[in-house]
Amino acid sequence: MHESDINKIASLIKQECQLKGYSAKTISSYQYIIRKFLESKQTPREYLLSLIQRNMSEETIRIAGFAIKFYLKIIKNNTANLKFELDNLPNVKRAKKLPTVLSKDEIEKLITSTTNIKHRLIIQIGYAAGLRVSEIINLKWQDIDFNRNIIHLKLAKGKKDRIVMLSQKVKDGLLYLDQNRSGYVFLTNRGTKYTARTIQKIIENAAKKAGIKKRTTPHSLRHSFATHLLENGTDIRYIKDLLGHANVSTTLIYTKVSNKDISKIKSPLD
């Protein structure tokens, strides 16, 4: 396939993704995967098997499978083989790994080990409100209601609005951080938005200073938020809404890492 044809397909992929309301990140990922797939001149099965043989991560292979199926559904030529290709392209199962959860003591150490007030607030708000890293990056002052102590997350993942609580400690820190309170809440010294990678490094450095051995990421704060709420007796349905999950089955993963009930079971050794 010529480069011009691949570019046309990449453009078509973008248009279809935009019509479906997919994020810019998903669009870019799908375009990249389809480009690599077409350049390989392999069948969909051959391409996915080649990824497996190269020991690519399960998540990478899963996303590649979704992207190729998306391409097969929208492409107009070779329609005779379309159903065959789709029926013979299984989804790679997601590994059922439990989320990493920090203890309340580890969260406190993570926060207190951070001397930069802005970095400390990023960690605090990620944990205190269960925000995704993209939500921290795109948080605006106008989204925070200091009178009602709530944060209104607008068009978050899945293009859904949701309301989360504003912690008093976070509120005090934010009021101290900026008196103008306009535009994005978290900006670098150059006046630009933080990147996900920068926030990841902030949390990694804080964990290292705090002596935390667990792999700690921005999402670890969100996992810890949900687990600690569950352990405190918060109804799983409220936690679902606070996290912005579409289905409570997604939220139920936290019942597997919560020690709320496990700690009540006596070990046979005791």
ZARODO-53956 format. One record per residue: residue number from 1; residue in one letter; x, y, z of N, C-alpha, C in turn. Coordinates in Angstrom, 1 decimal, m for minus. Layout:
N
NODE  rolo  zapa     n_x     n_y     n_z    ca_x    ca_y    ca_z     c_x     c_y     c_z
NODE   NUM     A       X       Y       Z       X       Y       Z       X       Y       Z
...
***
This chain:
270
NODE  rolo  zapa     n_x     n_y     n_z    ca_x    ca_y    ca_z     c_x     c_y     c_z
NODE     1     M     0.8    m1.2     0.0     0.0     0.0     0.0     0.9     1.2     0.0
NODE     2     H     0.5     2.2    m0.9     1.3     3.4    m1.0     1.1     4.3     0.2
NODE     3     E     2.1     5.2     0.4     2.1     6.1     1.6     0.8     7.0     1.5
NODE     4     S     0.5     7.5     0.2    m0.7     8.3     0.0    m2.0     7.6     0.5
NODE     5     D    m2.0     6.3     0.2    m3.2     5.6     0.6    m3.3     5.4     2.1
NODE     6     I    m2.1     5.2     2.7    m2.1     5.1     4.2    m2.5     6.4     4.8
NODE     7     N    m2.1     7.5     4.3    m2.4     8.8     4.8    m3.9     9.1     4.7
NODE     8     K    m4.5     8.6     3.6    m6.0     8.7     3.4    m6.7     7.9     4.5
NODE     9     I    m6.2     6.7     4.7    m6.9     5.9     5.8    m6.7     6.5     7.1
NODE    10     A    m5.5     7.1     7.4    m5.3     7.8     8.7    m6.3     8.9     8.9
NODE    11     S    m6.5     9.6     7.8    m7.5    10.7     7.8    m8.9    10.2     8.1
NODE    12     L    m9.2     9.1     7.5   m10.6     8.5     7.6   m10.7     8.0     9.1
NODE    13     I    m9.7     7.4     9.6    m9.7     7.0    11.0   m10.0     8.1    11.9
NODE    14     K    m9.3     9.2    11.7    m9.4    10.4    12.5   m10.9    11.0    12.5
NODE    15     Q   m11.4    11.0    11.3   m12.8    11.5    11.1   m13.8    10.7    11.8
NODE    16     E   m13.7     9.3    11.7   m14.6     8.4    12.3   m14.5     8.5    13.8
NODE    17     C   m13.3     8.6    14.3   m13.1     8.7    15.8   m13.7    10.0    16.3
NODE    18     Q   m13.5    11.1    15.6   m14.1    12.4    16.0   m15.6    12.3    16.0
NODE    19     L   m16.2    11.6    15.1   m17.6    11.5    15.0   m18.2    10.7    16.2
NODE    20     K   m17.3     9.8    16.7   m17.7     8.9    17.8   m17.3     9.6    19.2
NODE    21     G   m16.7    10.7    19.1   m16.3    11.5    20.3   m15.1    10.9    21.0
NODE    22     Y   m14.2    10.2    20.3   m13.0     9.6    21.0   m12.0    10.8    21.3
NODE    23     S   m11.2    10.5    22.3   m10.3    11.5    22.8    m9.1    11.6    21.7
NODE    24     A    m8.4    12.8    21.8    m7.3    13.0    20.9    m6.2    11.9    21.1
NODE    25     K    m6.1    11.5    22.3    m5.1    10.4    22.6    m5.4     9.1    21.9
NODE    26     T    m6.7     8.7    22.0    m7.2     7.5    21.3    m7.0     7.6    19.8
NODE    27     I    m7.4     8.8    19.3    m7.2     9.0    17.8    m5.8     8.8    17.4
NODE    28     S    m4.9     9.5    18.1    m3.5     9.4    17.8    m3.0     7.9    17.9
NODE    29     S    m3.4     7.2    18.9    m3.0     5.8    19.1    m3.5     4.9    18.0
NODE    30     Y    m4.8     5.1    17.6    m5.4     4.3    16.5    m4.7     4.6    15.2
NODE    31     Q    m4.4     5.8    14.9    m3.7     6.1    13.7    m2.3     5.5    13.6
NODE    32     Y    m1.6     5.6    14.7    m0.3     5.0    14.7    m0.3     3.5    14.5
NODE    33     I    m1.3     2.8    15.2    m1.4     1.4    15.2    m1.7     0.9    13.8
NODE    34     I    m2.7     1.6    13.1    m3.2     1.2    11.8    m2.1     1.5    10.8
NODE    35     R    m1.3     2.5    11.0    m0.2     2.8    10.0     0.8     1.6    10.1
NODE    36     K     1.2     1.2    11.3     2.1     0.2    11.5     1.6    m1.2    11.0
NODE    37     F     0.3    m1.4    11.2    m0.3    m2.6    10.7    m0.3    m2.7     9.2
NODE    38     L    m0.7    m1.6     8.5    m0.7    m1.5     7.0     0.7    m1.6     6.4
NODE    39     E     1.7    m1.0     7.1     3.1    m1.1     6.6     3.6    m2.5     6.7
NODE    40     S     3.1    m3.3     7.7     3.6    m4.6     7.9     3.2    m5.6     6.8
NODE    41     K     2.1    m5.2     6.1     1.5    m6.0     5.0     1.1    m7.4     5.5
NODE    42     Q     0.7    m7.5     6.8     0.3    m8.8     7.4    m1.2    m8.8     7.5
NODE    43     T    m1.8   m10.0     7.7    m3.2   m10.0     8.0    m3.3    m9.6     9.5
NODE    44     P    m4.6    m9.3     9.9    m4.8    m8.9    11.3    m4.3    m9.9    12.3
NODE    45     R    m4.5   m11.2    12.1    m4.1   m12.2    13.0    m2.6   m12.3    13.0
NODE    46     E    m2.0   m12.2    11.8    m0.5   m12.3    11.8     0.1   m11.1    12.5
NODE    47     Y    m0.5    m9.9    12.4     0.1    m8.7    13.0     0.0    m8.9    14.5
NODE    48     L    m1.1    m9.3    15.1    m1.3    m9.4    16.5    m0.4   m10.5    17.1
NODE    49     L    m0.2   m11.6    16.3     0.7   m12.7    16.7     2.1   m12.2    16.8
NODE    50     S     2.5   m11.3    15.8     3.8   m10.8    15.8     4.1    m9.9    17.0
NODE    51     L     3.1    m9.2    17.5     3.2    m8.4    18.7     3.4    m9.3    19.9
NODE    52     I     2.7   m10.4    19.9     2.8   m11.3    21.0     4.2   m11.9    21.0
NODE    53     Q     4.7   m12.3    19.9     6.0   m12.9    19.7     7.1   m11.9    20.1
NODE    54     R     6.8   m10.7    20.0     7.8    m9.6    20.4     7.7    m9.3    21.8
NODE    55     N     6.9   m10.0    22.5     6.7    m9.8    24.0     6.2    m8.4    24.3
NODE    56     M     5.3    m7.9    23.5     4.7    m6.6    23.8     3.7    m6.8    24.9
NODE    57     S     3.4    m5.8    25.7     2.5    m5.9    26.8     1.1    m6.3    26.4
NODE    58     E     0.3    m6.9    27.3    m1.0    m7.4    26.9    m1.9    m6.2    26.6
NODE    59     E    m1.7    m5.0    27.3    m2.5    m3.8    27.0    m2.2    m3.3    25.6
NODE    60     T    m1.0    m3.3    25.2    m0.6    m2.9    23.9    m1.3    m3.7    22.8
NODE    61     I    m1.3    m5.0    23.0    m1.9    m6.0    22.1    m3.4    m5.8    22.1
NODE    62     R    m4.0    m5.6    23.2    m5.5    m5.3    23.3    m5.8    m4.1    22.5
NODE    63     I    m5.1    m3.0    22.7    m5.4    m1.8    22.0    m5.2    m1.9    20.5
NODE    64     A    m4.2    m2.7    20.1    m3.9    m2.9    18.7    m5.1    m3.7    18.1
NODE    65     G    m5.6    m4.7    18.8    m6.8    m5.4    18.4    m8.0    m4.6    18.2
NODE    66     F    m8.3    m3.7    19.1    m9.4    m2.8    19.0    m9.2    m1.8    17.8
NODE    67     A    m8.0    m1.3    17.6    m7.8    m0.4    16.5    m8.0    m1.0    15.2
NODE    68     I    m7.5    m2.3    15.1    m7.6    m3.0    13.8    m9.1    m3.3    13.5
NODE    69     K    m9.8    m3.7    14.5   m11.2    m4.0    14.4   m12.0    m2.7    14.0
NODE    70     F   m11.6    m1.6    14.6   m12.2    m0.3    14.2   m12.0     0.0    12.7
NODE    71     Y   m10.7    m0.3    12.3   m10.4     0.0    10.9   m11.2    m0.9    10.0
NODE    72     L   m11.3    m2.2    10.3   m12.0    m3.2     9.5   m13.5    m2.8     9.3
NODE    73     K   m14.0    m2.2    10.4   m15.5    m1.9    10.4   m15.8    m0.7     9.5
NODE    74     I   m14.8     0.2     9.4   m15.1     1.5     8.7   m14.5     1.5     7.2
NODE    75     I   m13.6     0.6     7.0   m13.0     0.6     5.6   m14.0     0.1     4.6
NODE    76     K   m14.0     0.6     3.4   m15.0     0.3     2.5   m14.7    m0.8     1.5
NODE    77     N   m13.4    m1.0     1.3   m13.1    m2.1     0.3   m12.9    m3.4     1.0
NODE    78     N   m12.8    m4.5     0.3   m12.6    m5.8     0.8   m13.7    m6.2     1.8
NODE    79     T   m14.9    m5.8     1.5   m16.1    m6.0     2.4   m16.4    m7.5     2.4
NODE    80     A   m16.1    m8.2     1.4   m16.4    m9.7     1.3   m15.7   m10.4     2.5
NODE    81     N   m14.5    m9.9     2.8   m13.7   m10.6     3.8   m13.9   m10.0     5.2
NODE    82     L   m14.7    m9.0     5.3   m14.8    m8.2     6.5   m15.3    m9.1     7.7
NODE    83     K   m16.4    m9.8     7.4   m17.0   m10.6     8.5   m16.0   m11.7     8.9
NODE    84     F   m15.4   m12.3     8.0   m14.4   m13.4     8.3   m13.3   m12.8     9.2
NODE    85     E   m12.8   m11.7     8.8   m11.6   m11.1     9.6   m12.1   m10.7    11.0
NODE    86     L   m13.3   m10.2    11.1   m13.8    m9.8    12.5   m14.0   m11.0    13.3
NODE    87     D   m14.7   m12.0    12.7   m15.0   m13.2    13.5   m13.8   m14.0    14.0
NODE    88     N   m12.7   m13.8    13.2   m11.5   m14.6    13.5   m10.4   m13.7    14.2
NODE    89     L   m10.8   m12.6    14.8    m9.9   m11.8    15.5   m10.3   m11.6    16.9
NODE    90     P    m9.9   m12.5    17.8   m10.4   m12.5    19.2    m9.8   m11.3    20.0
NODE    91     N   m10.5   m10.9    21.0    m9.9    m9.9    21.9    m8.9   m10.5    22.8
NODE    92     V    m7.8    m9.9    23.0    m6.8   m10.3    24.0    m7.3   m10.0    25.4
NODE    93     K    m7.4   m11.0    26.3    m7.9   m10.7    27.6    m7.0    m9.8    28.4
NODE    94     R    m7.7    m8.9    29.1    m6.9    m8.0    30.0    m6.5    m8.8    31.3
NODE    95     A    m5.2    m8.6    31.6    m4.7    m9.2    32.8    m5.5    m8.7    34.1
NODE    96     K    m5.9    m9.6    34.9    m6.7    m9.3    36.1    m5.8    m8.9    37.3
NODE    97     K    m5.1    m7.8    37.1    m4.2    m7.4    38.2    m4.9    m6.5    39.2
NODE    98     L    m4.6    m6.7    40.5    m5.2    m5.8    41.5    m4.5    m4.5    41.5
NODE    99     P    m5.2    m3.4    41.8    m4.6    m2.1    41.8    m3.7    m1.9    43.0
NODE   100     T    m2.6    m1.1    42.8    m1.7    m0.8    43.9    m2.4     0.3    44.8
NODE   101     V    m2.5    m0.1    46.1    m3.1     0.9    47.1    m2.1     1.2    48.2
NODE   102     L    m2.0     2.5    48.4    m1.1     3.0    49.5    m1.9     3.0    50.8
NODE   103     S    m1.3     2.8    51.9    m1.9     2.9    53.2    m2.1     4.4    53.5
NODE   104     K    m2.9     4.8    54.5    m3.1     6.2    54.9    m1.8     6.7    55.4
NODE   105     D    m1.0     5.9    56.0     0.3     6.4    56.5     1.3     6.7    55.4
NODE   106     E     1.2     5.8    54.3     2.1     6.1    53.2     1.6     7.3    52.4
NODE   107     I     0.3     7.6    52.3    m0.2     8.8    51.7     0.3    10.0    52.4
NODE   108     E     0.3    10.0    53.8     0.8    11.1    54.6     2.3    11.3    54.4
NODE   109     K     3.0    10.2    54.3     4.5    10.4    54.0     4.7    10.9    52.7
NODE   110     L     3.9    10.5    51.7     4.1    11.0    50.3     3.9    12.5    50.3
NODE   111     I     2.9    13.0    51.0     2.6    14.4    51.0     3.6    15.2    51.7
NODE   112     T     4.0    14.8    52.9     4.9    15.5    53.8     6.3    15.5    53.2
NODE   113     S     6.7    14.5    52.4     8.0    14.5    51.8     8.2    15.5    50.7
NODE   114     T     7.1    16.1    50.2     7.1    17.0    49.1     7.1    18.5    49.6
NODE   115     T     8.2    19.2    49.3     8.4    20.5    49.8     7.8    21.6    48.9
NODE   116     N     7.7    21.3    47.6     7.1    22.2    46.6     5.6    22.2    46.8
NODE   117     I     5.1    23.4    47.2     3.6    23.5    47.5     2.7    23.1    46.4
NODE   118     K     3.1    23.4    45.2     2.3    23.1    44.0     2.3    21.6    43.8
NODE   119     H     3.5    21.0    43.9     3.6    19.5    43.8     2.8    18.8    44.9
NODE   120     R     2.9    19.4    46.1     2.2    18.8    47.2     0.7    18.8    47.0
NODE   121     L     0.2    19.9    46.4    m1.2    20.0    46.1    m1.7    19.1    45.1
NODE   122     I    m0.8    18.8    44.1    m1.1    17.9    43.0    m1.4    16.5    43.6
NODE   123     I    m0.5    16.1    44.5    m0.6    14.8    45.2    m1.9    14.8    46.1
NODE   124     Q    m2.1    15.9    46.8    m3.2    15.9    47.7    m4.6    15.9    47.0
NODE   125     I    m4.7    16.6    45.9    m6.0    16.6    45.2    m6.2    15.3    44.5
NODE   126     G    m5.1    14.7    44.0    m5.3    13.4    43.3    m5.8    12.4    44.3
NODE   127     Y    m5.4    12.4    45.5    m5.9    11.5    46.5    m7.2    11.9    47.1
NODE   128     A    m7.3    13.2    47.5    m8.5    13.7    48.2    m9.8    13.6    47.4
NODE   129     A    m9.6    13.7    46.1   m10.8    13.7    45.2   m10.9    12.6    44.2
NODE   130     G    m9.8    11.8    44.2    m9.8    10.6    43.3    m9.7    11.0    41.8
NODE   131     L    m8.9    12.1    41.5    m8.9    12.5    40.2    m7.9    11.7    39.3
NODE   132     R    m8.3    11.6    38.0    m7.4    11.1    37.0    m6.3    12.1    36.8
NODE   133     V    m5.2    11.7    36.2    m4.1    12.6    36.0    m4.5    13.7    34.9
NODE   134     S    m5.3    13.3    33.9    m5.8    14.2    32.9    m6.7    15.3    33.6
NODE   135     E    m7.5    14.9    34.6    m8.4    15.8    35.3    m7.6    16.8    36.1
NODE   136     I    m6.5    16.4    36.7    m5.6    17.3    37.4    m5.0    18.3    36.5
NODE   137     I    m4.5    17.8    35.3    m3.9    18.7    34.3    m4.9    19.8    33.8
NODE   138     N    m6.1    19.4    33.6    m7.1    20.3    32.9    m8.0    21.0    33.9
NODE   139     L    m7.7    20.9    35.2    m8.6    21.5    36.2    m8.4    23.0    36.1
NODE   140     K    m9.6    23.7    36.1    m9.6    25.2    36.1   m10.2    25.7    37.4
NODE   141     W    m9.8    26.9    37.7   m10.2    27.6    38.9   m11.7    27.7    38.9
NODE   142     Q   m12.3    28.0    37.7   m13.8    28.1    37.6   m14.5    26.8    37.9
NODE   143     D   m13.8    25.7    37.9   m14.4    24.4    38.2   m14.6    24.2    39.7
NODE   144     I   m13.9    25.0    40.5   m13.9    24.8    42.0   m14.9    25.8    42.7
NODE   145     D   m15.8    25.2    43.4   m16.7    26.0    44.2   m16.3    26.0    45.6
NODE   146     F   m15.6    27.1    46.0   m15.0    27.2    47.3   m16.1    27.4    48.4
NODE   147     N   m17.3    27.9    48.0   m18.4    28.1    49.0   m19.1    26.8    49.3
NODE   148     R   m19.3    26.0    48.3   m20.0    24.7    48.5   m19.0    23.5    48.8
NODE   149     N   m17.7    23.8    48.6   m16.7    22.8    48.9   m16.8    21.6    47.9
NODE   150     I   m17.0    21.9    46.6   m17.1    20.9    45.6   m16.2    21.2    44.4
NODE   151     I   m15.9    20.2    43.6   m15.2    20.4    42.4   m16.1    19.9    41.3
NODE   152     H   m16.3    20.7    40.3   m17.2    20.2    39.1   m16.3    19.9    38.0
NODE   153     L   m16.1    18.6    37.7   m15.3    18.1    36.6   m16.1    18.1    35.4
NODE   154     K   m15.7    18.9    34.4   m16.5    19.0    33.2   m16.0    18.2    32.0
NODE   155     L   m16.8    17.5    31.4   m16.5    16.6    30.3   m15.2    15.8    30.6
NODE   156     A   m15.3    15.1    31.7   m14.2    14.2    32.1   m14.2    13.0    31.1
NODE   157     K   m13.5    11.9    31.5   m13.5    10.7    30.7   m14.9    10.2    30.3
NODE   158     G   m15.1     9.9    29.0   m16.4     9.5    28.6   m17.3    10.7    28.4
NODE   159     K   m16.7    11.9    28.4   m17.5    13.1    28.1   m18.6    13.3    29.1
NODE   160     K   m18.3    12.9    30.4   m19.4    13.0    31.4   m18.9    14.0    32.5
NODE   161     D   m19.8    14.9    32.9   m19.5    15.8    34.1   m19.7    15.0    35.4
NODE   162     R   m19.0    15.4    36.4   m19.3    14.8    37.7   m18.8    15.7    38.8
NODE   163     I   m19.4    15.6    40.0   m19.1    16.4    41.1   m18.3    15.6    42.1
NODE   164     V   m17.2    16.1    42.6   m16.4    15.5    43.7   m16.2    16.5    44.9
NODE   165     M   m15.8    16.0    46.0   m15.6    16.8    47.2   m14.3    17.6    47.1
NODE   166     L   m14.4    18.8    47.8   m13.2    19.6    47.9   m12.7    19.5    49.4
NODE   167     S   m11.6    18.8    49.6   m11.1    18.7    50.9   m10.7    20.0    51.5
NODE   168     Q   m10.9    20.1    52.8   m10.5    21.4    53.5    m9.0    21.7    53.4
NODE   169     K    m8.2    20.6    53.5    m6.7    20.8    53.4    m6.4    21.3    52.0
NODE   170     V    m7.0    20.7    51.0    m6.7    21.1    49.6    m7.2    22.5    49.4
NODE   171     K    m8.4    22.8    49.9    m9.0    24.2    49.8    m8.0    25.2    50.4
NODE   172     D    m7.5    25.0    51.6    m6.6    25.9    52.2    m5.3    26.1    51.3
NODE   173     G    m4.8    25.0    50.8    m3.6    25.1    50.0    m3.9    25.8    48.7
NODE   174     L    m5.0    25.6    48.0    m5.3    26.3    46.8    m5.5    27.8    47.0
NODE   175     L    m6.2    28.2    48.1    m6.3    29.6    48.4    m5.0    30.3    48.6
NODE   176     Y    m4.1    29.6    49.2    m2.7    30.1    49.4    m1.9    30.2    48.1
NODE   177     L    m2.2    29.2    47.2    m1.4    29.1    46.0    m1.6    30.3    45.1
NODE   178     D    m2.8    30.7    44.9    m3.0    31.8    43.9    m4.2    32.7    44.3
NODE   179     Q    m3.9    34.0    44.3    m5.0    34.9    44.6    m5.8    35.3    43.4
NODE   180     N    m5.2    35.2    42.2    m5.9    35.6    41.0    m7.0    34.6    40.6
NODE   181     R    m6.7    33.3    40.8    m7.6    32.2    40.5    m8.4    32.4    39.2
NODE   182     S    m7.6    32.3    38.1    m8.2    32.3    36.7    m7.4    31.3    35.9
NODE   183     G    m8.0    30.7    34.9    m7.3    29.8    34.0    m7.1    28.4    34.7
NODE   184     Y    m6.1    27.7    34.3    m5.7    26.4    34.8    m5.1    26.5    36.2
NODE   185     V    m5.5    25.6    37.1    m5.0    25.6    38.5    m3.5    25.4    38.6
NODE   186     F    m3.1    24.3    37.8    m1.7    23.9    37.9    m0.9    24.2    36.7
NODE   187     L    m0.1    25.2    36.8     0.8    25.6    35.7     2.3    25.5    36.1
NODE   188     T     3.1    25.2    35.2     4.6    25.2    35.5     5.1    26.6    35.6
NODE   189     N     6.4    26.7    36.0     7.0    28.0    36.1     7.0    28.8    34.8
NODE   190     R     6.9    28.0    33.7     6.9    28.6    32.3     5.5    29.0    31.9
NODE   191     G     4.5    28.8    32.8     3.2    29.2    32.5     2.4    28.2    31.6
NODE   192     T     3.0    27.0    31.4     2.3    26.0    30.6     1.7    24.9    31.5
NODE   193     K     0.8    24.1    30.9     0.2    23.0    31.7     1.2    21.9    31.9
NODE   194     Y     1.0    21.2    33.0     1.8    20.1    33.3     1.5    18.9    32.3
NODE   195     T     2.5    18.1    32.1     2.2    16.9    31.3     2.0    15.7    32.3
NODE   196     A     1.4    14.6    31.7     1.2    13.4    32.6     2.5    12.9    33.0
NODE   197     R     3.5    12.9    32.2     4.8    12.4    32.5     5.5    13.2    33.7
NODE   198     T     5.3    14.5    33.6     5.8    15.4    34.7     5.2    15.0    36.1
NODE   199     I     3.9    14.9    36.0     3.2    14.5    37.3     3.6    13.2    37.8
NODE   200     Q     3.8    12.2    36.8     4.3    10.9    37.2     5.6    11.0    37.9
NODE   201     K     6.5    11.9    37.4     7.9    12.0    38.0     7.8    12.7    39.4
NODE   202     I     6.8    13.6    39.5     6.6    14.3    40.8     6.3    13.2    41.9
NODE   203     I     5.4    12.3    41.5     4.9    11.3    42.4     6.0    10.3    42.7
NODE   204     E     6.7     9.9    41.6     7.8     8.9    41.8     8.9     9.5    42.7
NODE   205     N     9.2    10.7    42.6    10.2    11.4    43.4     9.8    11.5    44.9
NODE   206     A     8.5    11.8    45.0     7.9    11.9    46.4     7.9    10.5    47.1
NODE   207     A     7.6     9.5    46.3     7.6     8.1    46.9     9.0     7.7    47.3
NODE   208     K     9.9     8.0    46.4    11.3     7.7    46.7    11.8     8.4    48.0
NODE   209     K    11.5     9.7    48.1    11.8    10.4    49.4    11.2     9.8    50.6
NODE   210     A     9.9     9.4    50.4     9.1     8.9    51.5     9.5     7.4    51.9
NODE   211     G    10.4     6.8    51.1    10.8     5.4    51.3     9.7     4.4    51.0
NODE   212     I     8.8     4.8    50.1     7.7     3.8    49.7     8.3     2.9    48.6
NODE   213     K     8.2     1.6    48.8     8.8     0.7    47.8     7.8     0.3    46.8
NODE   214     K     6.5     0.5    47.0     5.5     0.1    46.0     5.6     1.0    44.8
NODE   215     R     5.3     0.4    43.6     5.2     1.2    42.4     4.1     2.2    42.5
NODE   216     T     4.5     3.5    42.6     3.5     4.5    42.9     3.3     5.4    41.7
NODE   217     T     2.1     5.5    41.2     1.7     6.3    40.1     0.6     7.3    40.4
NODE   218     P     0.3     8.2    39.5    m0.9     9.1    39.8    m2.2     8.3    40.0
NODE   219     H    m2.3     7.2    39.3    m3.5     6.3    39.5    m3.5     5.6    40.8
NODE   220     S    m2.4     5.5    41.4    m2.3     4.8    42.8    m3.1     5.7    43.8
NODE   221     L    m3.0     7.0    43.6    m3.7     7.9    44.5    m5.2     7.7    44.3
NODE   222     R    m5.7     7.6    43.1    m7.1     7.3    42.8    m7.5     6.0    43.4
NODE   223     H    m6.7     5.0    43.2    m7.0     3.7    43.8    m7.1     3.7    45.3
NODE   224     S    m6.2     4.5    45.9    m6.2     4.6    47.4    m7.4     5.4    47.9
NODE   225     F    m7.8     6.4    47.2    m9.0     7.2    47.5   m10.2     6.3    47.6
NODE   226     A   m10.4     5.5    46.5   m11.6     4.6    46.5   m11.5     3.5    47.6
NODE   227     T   m10.4     2.9    47.8   m10.2     1.9    48.8   m10.4     2.4    50.2
NODE   228     H    m9.9     3.5    50.5   m10.0     4.1    51.8   m11.5     4.5    52.1
NODE   229     L   m12.2     5.0    51.1   m13.6     5.3    51.3   m14.4     4.1    51.6
NODE   230     L   m14.1     3.0    50.8   m14.7     1.7    51.1   m14.5     1.2    52.5
NODE   231     E   m13.2     1.3    52.9   m12.9     0.9    54.3   m13.5     1.7    55.3
NODE   232     N   m13.8     3.0    55.0   m14.5     3.9    56.0   m16.0     3.6    56.0
NODE   233     G   m16.5     2.7    55.1   m17.9     2.4    55.1   m18.8     3.1    54.1
NODE   234     T   m18.1     3.9    53.2   m18.9     4.6    52.1   m19.5     3.5    51.2
NODE   235     D   m20.8     3.8    50.8   m21.5     2.9    49.9   m20.8     2.8    48.6
NODE   236     I   m20.6     1.6    48.0   m19.9     1.4    46.7   m20.6     2.2    45.6
NODE   237     R   m21.9     2.5    45.7   m22.6     3.3    44.6   m22.1     4.7    44.6
NODE   238     Y   m21.9     5.3    45.8   m21.3     6.6    45.9   m19.9     6.7    45.4
NODE   239     I   m19.1     5.7    45.7   m17.8     5.6    45.2   m17.7     5.6    43.7
NODE   240     K   m18.7     4.8    43.1   m18.8     4.7    41.7   m19.0     6.0    41.0
NODE   241     D   m19.9     6.8    41.6   m20.2     8.1    41.1   m19.0     9.1    41.2
NODE   242     L   m18.3     9.0    42.4   m17.2     9.9    42.6   m16.1     9.6    41.7
NODE   243     L   m15.9     8.3    41.3   m14.8     8.0    40.4   m15.3     8.2    38.9
NODE   244     G   m16.5     8.3    38.7   m17.0     8.5    37.3   m17.1     7.3    36.5
NODE   245     H   m17.2     6.1    37.2   m17.4     4.8    36.5   m18.8     4.7    35.9
NODE   246     A   m18.8     4.1    34.7   m20.1     3.9    34.0   m20.9     2.8    34.7
NODE   247     N   m20.2     1.8    35.2   m20.8     0.6    35.7   m20.2     0.3    37.1
NODE   248     V   m21.0    m0.1    38.0   m20.5    m0.4    39.4   m19.6    m1.6    39.4
NODE   249     S   m19.7    m2.5    38.4   m18.8    m3.6    38.3   m17.3    m3.2    38.2
NODE   250     T   m17.1    m2.1    37.6   m15.7    m1.5    37.5   m15.2    m1.2    38.9
NODE   251     T   m16.1    m0.6    39.7   m15.8    m0.1    41.1   m15.6    m1.3    42.0
NODE   252     L   m16.2    m2.4    41.8   m16.1    m3.6    42.7   m14.7    m4.1    42.8
NODE   253     I   m13.8    m3.8    41.9   m12.4    m4.2    42.1   m11.8    m3.8    43.4
NODE   254     Y   m12.3    m2.7    44.0   m11.8    m2.2    45.2   m12.2    m3.1    46.4
NODE   255     T   m13.2    m3.9    46.3   m13.6    m4.8    47.3   m12.5    m5.9    47.5
NODE   256     K   m11.7    m6.1    46.5   m10.7    m7.1    46.5    m9.4    m6.7    47.2
NODE   257     V    m9.2    m5.4    47.3    m8.0    m4.8    47.9    m8.3    m4.2    49.3
NODE   258     S    m9.6    m4.0    49.6    m9.9    m3.4    50.8    m9.7    m4.4    52.0
NODE   259     N    m9.2    m3.9    53.1    m9.0    m4.8    54.3   m10.2    m4.7    55.2
NODE   260     K   m11.3    m4.1    54.8   m12.4    m3.8    55.7   m13.0    m5.2    56.2
NODE   261     D   m13.1    m6.1    55.4   m13.6    m7.4    55.8   m12.5    m8.5    56.0
NODE   262     I   m11.5    m8.4    55.2   m10.4    m9.3    55.3    m9.8    m9.3    56.7
NODE   263     S    m9.6    m8.1    57.2    m8.9    m7.9    58.5    m9.7    m8.6    59.6
NODE   264     K   m11.0    m8.8    59.4   m11.9    m9.5    60.5   m11.7   m11.0    60.5
NODE   265     I   m11.2   m11.5    59.4   m11.0   m13.0    59.3    m9.7   m13.4    60.1
NODE   266     K    m9.9   m14.3    61.0    m8.7   m14.8    61.8    m7.9   m15.8    61.0
NODE   267     S    m6.6   m15.6    61.0    m5.7   m16.5    60.3    m5.7   m17.8    61.0
NODE   268     P    m5.6   m18.9    60.3    m5.5   m20.2    61.0    m4.2   m20.4    61.9
NODE   269     L    m3.2   m19.5    61.6    m1.9   m19.6    62.4    m2.2   m19.0    63.8
NODE   270     D    m3.2   m18.1    63.9    m3.5   m17.4    65.2    m4.5   m18.2    65.9
***
